[in-house]
Each structure stands twice: as structure tokens, then as C-alpha cells.
């Protein structure tokens, strides 16, 4: 698909529909995260969903004691559908291929952000055990998906 800015993500298996906010990089080079728990965000340094390469969408697992937009990301299974509506009124539909959990200190940056030969999507959130001394989760959950149905 041609590039077009994503505006909304829908994940029926998780009962999620969220507007997408733009995410850039923080001063330390890490990807920004959404400013609240209900909205997911598209990393603007990656391809747009549906274009060649790995599009990146991140969301919180929880926020202020409540479930976040990607609270159930670890429950996705291969074949589950993800739709991303774009500014050109097209929808990129992806199918989940796998869901993986990685320690934050061993995050596979190249596997997640590196070049691929197809239109892919990576959904990222926190997961695993909560480290109360650092007020963060020890792991990341990454759902990998592949474009299956571009719809104009």
C-alpha cells in the first residue's frame, strides 16, 4: 500500500478500538509512549501501516491502576485480525503471526524495528512481572502481524 498516516486501530479479539497518536523519540533515543492509557500510538519513525516494512504501534498495559489499551495484548493468537484505518480512507488489515515476551534488558531491537520484505506490524506494550522498586514492568510484549488485506 502507499504510505498514509494511520488514525485508528481496531483489534476485535481484544475488544479494542483506539485513535492513534503520533510517537517520536525521547531525548535518550527511546521511543515515546502515549500520554494516557486509552490511546495507542504510531511511531512516526517507522513505515506507515500497510507500507513495506515494520509499522510500530505502542500502547500501555495499564494506567493509573486501570487496564490500558493493550492490557490483553498477550492473549492475541496467530490469525487474529488487526485493522488500521488510515488518512486516505483505506484500511490495512493484518493477521497476527506470533506474540513474544522479552526482558527489557534483552529487547530484540533489530527483530522488531529492522527491515523486512513485506508490510508488517508490531504492537508493543509492557508485561511480565511488575518491578515496584522501579515502577515498571520487567518485560515487553510484542505482537507480530503481516498485512493480509489492503482495502481502499
C-alpha positions as CSV (number, residue, x, y, z in Angstrom):
1,X,0.0,0.0,0.0
2,X,1.1,3.6,-0.5
3,X,2.1,5.5,2.7
4,X,-0.8,7.1,4.6
5,X,-0.9,8.2,8.2
6,X,-2.7,5.8,10.5
7,X,-5.6,7.3,12.5
8,X,-7.3,4.3,14.3
9,X,-6.5,0.8,15.3
10,X,-9.2,-1.9,15.9
11,X,-8.5,-5.3,17.4
12,X,-11.7,-7.4,17.6
13,X,-10.1,-10.2,19.7
14,X,-9.2,-7.7,22.4
15,X,-12.4,-5.6,22.0
16,X,-10.1,-2.6,21.2
17,X,-10.8,0.5,19.1
18,X,-8.4,3.4,19.6
19,X,-7.4,6.6,17.9
20,X,-3.7,6.7,17.2
21,X,-1.4,9.5,18.4
22,X,2.0,10.2,16.9
23,X,5.0,9.0,18.8
24,X,8.6,10.1,18.2
25,X,11.8,9.6,20.1
26,X,12.7,10.8,23.6
27,X,15.9,12.7,24.3
28,X,17.6,9.4,25.3
29,X,16.7,7.8,21.9
30,X,13.9,5.6,23.3
31,X,10.5,5.6,21.6
32,X,7.9,7.9,23.2
33,X,4.9,6.3,24.7
34,X,1.3,7.5,24.6
35,X,0.4,10.2,27.2
36,X,-2.6,8.2,28.6
37,X,-3.7,4.5,28.9
38,X,-6.6,4.6,26.5
39,X,-4.9,5.7,23.3
40,X,-2.4,3.7,21.2
41,X,0.4,5.5,19.3
42,X,2.1,5.0,16.0
43,X,5.9,5.5,15.9
44,X,6.4,8.1,13.1
45,X,10.0,6.9,12.5
46,X,8.7,3.6,11.1
47,X,6.8,2.9,7.9
48,X,3.0,3.6,7.9
49,X,0.8,0.5,8.4
50,X,0.4,-1.2,5.1
51,X,3.6,0.1,3.5
52,X,6.7,-2.1,3.1
53,X,8.4,-2.6,6.4
54,X,7.5,-2.9,10.1
55,X,5.0,-0.4,11.3
56,X,5.1,0.1,15.1
57,X,2.2,0.8,17.3
58,X,2.6,1.0,21.1
59,X,0.2,1.2,24.0
60,X,0.1,0.9,27.8
61,X,-0.8,-2.4,29.5
62,X,-2.2,-0.4,32.4
63,X,-2.6,3.2,33.5
64,X,-3.3,4.7,36.9
65,X,-4.5,1.3,38.3
66,X,-6.8,0.6,35.3
67,X,-6.3,-1.7,32.3
68,X,-4.7,0.1,29.3
69,X,-5.5,-0.1,25.6
70,X,-3.0,-3.1,25.2
71,X,-3.9,-4.8,28.5
72,X,-4.7,-8.1,26.8
73,X,-2.1,-8.0,24.0
74,X,-0.6,-11.2,25.3
75,X,-3.9,-13.0,24.6
76,X,-3.7,-12.5,20.8
77,X,-3.2,-15.7,18.8
78,X,-2.0,-16.4,15.3
79,X,-4.6,-15.4,12.8
80,X,-6.3,-12.7,14.9
81,X,-7.1,-9.7,12.8
82,X,-5.9,-6.1,13.4
83,X,-7.3,-3.3,11.3
84,X,-5.6,0.1,10.9
85,X,-7.7,2.9,9.3
86,X,-5.6,5.5,7.5
87,X,-6.0,9.2,6.4
88,X,-6.5,8.1,2.8
89,X,-9.7,6.3,3.9
90,X,-8.1,2.9,3.3
91,X,-7.8,0.1,5.9
92,X,-4.8,-2.1,6.3
93,X,-5.8,-5.5,7.8
94,X,-3.2,-7.6,9.4
95,X,-3.1,-11.1,10.8
96,X,-1.2,-11.9,13.9
97,X,1.7,-14.3,13.3
98,X,3.1,-14.6,16.8
99,X,3.2,-12.9,20.2
100,X,6.5,-12.9,22.1
101,X,7.7,-11.7,25.6
102,X,11.2,-10.3,26.0
103,X,13.1,-8.9,29.0
104,X,13.5,-5.2,28.6
105,X,17.3,-5.6,29.0
106,X,17.4,-8.1,26.1
107,X,14.8,-6.4,23.8
108,X,15.4,-7.6,20.2
109,X,15.6,-4.2,18.6
110,X,16.6,-5.4,15.1
111,X,13.9,-8.1,15.0
112,X,11.2,-5.6,16.0
113,X,12.4,-2.4,14.1
114,X,14.7,-3.9,11.4
115,X,13.9,-4.2,7.7
116,X,11.5,-6.9,6.5
117,X,10.4,-7.9,2.9
118,X,6.7,-7.3,3.5
119,X,4.2,-5.0,5.1
120,X,4.3,-5.9,8.8
121,X,3.0,-4.6,12.1
122,X,4.4,-4.8,15.6
123,X,2.3,-4.0,18.6
124,X,4.3,-3.3,21.7
125,X,3.4,-3.0,25.4
126,X,4.9,-3.8,28.8
127,X,4.4,-7.1,30.5
128,X,5.8,-9.8,32.8
129,X,6.5,-9.1,36.4
130,X,6.0,-5.6,37.8
131,X,9.1,-4.2,39.5
132,X,7.7,-1.9,42.2
133,X,11.2,-0.5,43.0
134,X,11.4,0.9,39.5
135,X,7.6,1.4,39.0
136,X,7.8,-0.5,35.7
137,X,7.3,-3.9,34.2
138,X,10.4,-6.0,33.6
139,X,9.4,-7.3,30.1
140,X,7.9,-6.2,26.8
141,X,5.2,-8.0,24.9
142,X,5.4,-7.8,21.1
143,X,2.7,-9.0,18.7
144,X,3.9,-9.5,15.2
145,X,1.5,-9.3,12.3
146,X,1.5,-9.4,8.5
147,X,-0.6,-7.5,6.0
148,X,-3.3,-9.7,4.6
149,X,-6.0,-7.5,3.1
150,X,-5.3,-3.9,2.0
151,X,-8.7,-2.3,1.4
152,X,-9.0,1.0,-0.5
